[in-house]
Amino acid sequence: MNDGAPQSGRKARPGLGRGLSALLGDAAVEAPVAGSQGEVRTGIRTLPVSALAPHPQQPRRHFDEDALDDLAKSIAQRGLIQPIVVRPHGHDYQIVAGERRWRAAQRARLHEVPVIVRDLDDAETMEIALVENIQRADLNAIEEAEAYRRLIDQFGHTQDALGKLVNKSRSHISNLLRLLDLPVSVRSMVLDGAIEMGHARALIGAPDPVALARRVADEGLSVRETERLAREAKPASASRKPAPTAGGGARDADIVALERQLGDLLGLKVRIAHGGAGGTLTLDYSTLDQLDMVCQRLSGERI
């Protein structure tokens, strides 16, 4: 894992850490840029659906068919309201963000769609695709982890830089990357929705994660039950010790598991202090962008 400084030859990215709008720039008012033959290369325009092609390494690889049908019906009635972000690619255009909308537009039998055309390199394309999908909660844990791995291995990103890019904690990035150490069959179960991220994380280091994952899926076990089974399957010396409290005693295992689940959901460090009939829930954030993300999720606004 490359967790050091970015590669010296890598182009600086002023948008890194400032969200999707910074990566895209103010596209709505950006003046179009002419290409070598005088044609308009960037800006907002309308293009034939057939002129667009998906990016082969876009983070999202699974699309819910029912959700696509619902979106197609909405597009057929109201049109495609949000433009698709594309970049010039040969004689046509490659989708940077909005493949789900493009697929639904085809089902709605649209011939043309509104697009934002930007000149982007491969790293910028991956960054924007990743941020857009994460902001819309469109990725499962394995897809997100694989996107982080590509940005680290291919483009020299650090875990800290990725955390700033997607407004998640560094520990969240690290926990997701650890999922890639699981066997392929277990990762496929996460991709298919048979088990969730919390289940998969509990399986890391288990003596036989494949068998345990199948049992989790077959019996519909909870994350808490999965953690218990994984702990019992390990040799006694390797079993996880109870989490200590501030006073040195063991913390309630259910509270610790809930903290992990909420942390996985939000991508932030979560602490729960429970006593009697009530307690406190604390969310740690390190940037205003992370705070804004939490506020939008709590208010139910689209990010």
Phi, psi and omega in degrees: 000129179272104181242022179260207181288151178298158180299139187296331182274001185280136182292137179294143182239098182296341181277349186300125178091001182242016171086181186294320182296324179289323179294321182279331187080179181277074188294332185294332182244006183289134178287137179299150180246129182277144178276189185294333180263008179090355181283154178289124184259324182228165181119191180263132180202179177246133182230154174297143178303324183290346181276355182255144177224143180291155176281130184294340181246023179296142187302320184278124182241348181242128180237126180289123185295318180296318179295323177296319178297318179297317179294322179298321178295319179295319179294322179297327181276319189244354184083175179270106186282318183264122182297155175269136178270127182226168173227150177301138182211099185067229178271352182239209185223146180251136183286129176263314179214127178119023180298324179298318178294323179295317179297317180292325179297324177295319178294329179278001178063036172283141178266331180226153179222150175285139181223157167251117182263125179229145173273108185230143174275180186296319181294315179297322178299315179296319180299311183294317179298319180295311182297317182298317181292320180292318181297332179260010178054039184267352183255143168272175190299321182290317178300317179296316181297318181295324177293318176299316181299318179296318180294328177286310187284320186270330188236008171074020176292149171262165177296324178296317180295320178296319178302319178292323182297317185253007179059044176235159180288157178297324179295327177296315178299314182297318180296320179293319180297329179295335179297334181288350175279349179288156177302153182303319182296325178289318178298324178295326178293327175291316179300321182279351180085009179291325174226162183255175182301318181300320176298312183298319181295325178292336183277346181297124180088355177292146181303321180224078184297330182294310180297319181291322178297319178296321178294320178301314181292317183293321185262357180063041184288151177280168177298320180298317178294323179295318178299320180294315180296319179295322179292319180291333182282343181278154173303151185305321183289339182260358182295145181290133178280152178301142180292130181283154174268177179299330181271001176101350180275171180282139179273157178296128184296326179294322178294317179298317179295321179294321177300317180295318181296316178293323178295321176296322183291317185265339183076020180231163176285130182239135177232135179239126174246104185249135177203128180067235183264359183204191181173199180231147176243121183243130176248125179264126175233153183245349179224160177293331177296321177295319177297317180297320178299315179296316181299319180293321179291321180290328181275351179082008180284153174286134181278000000 
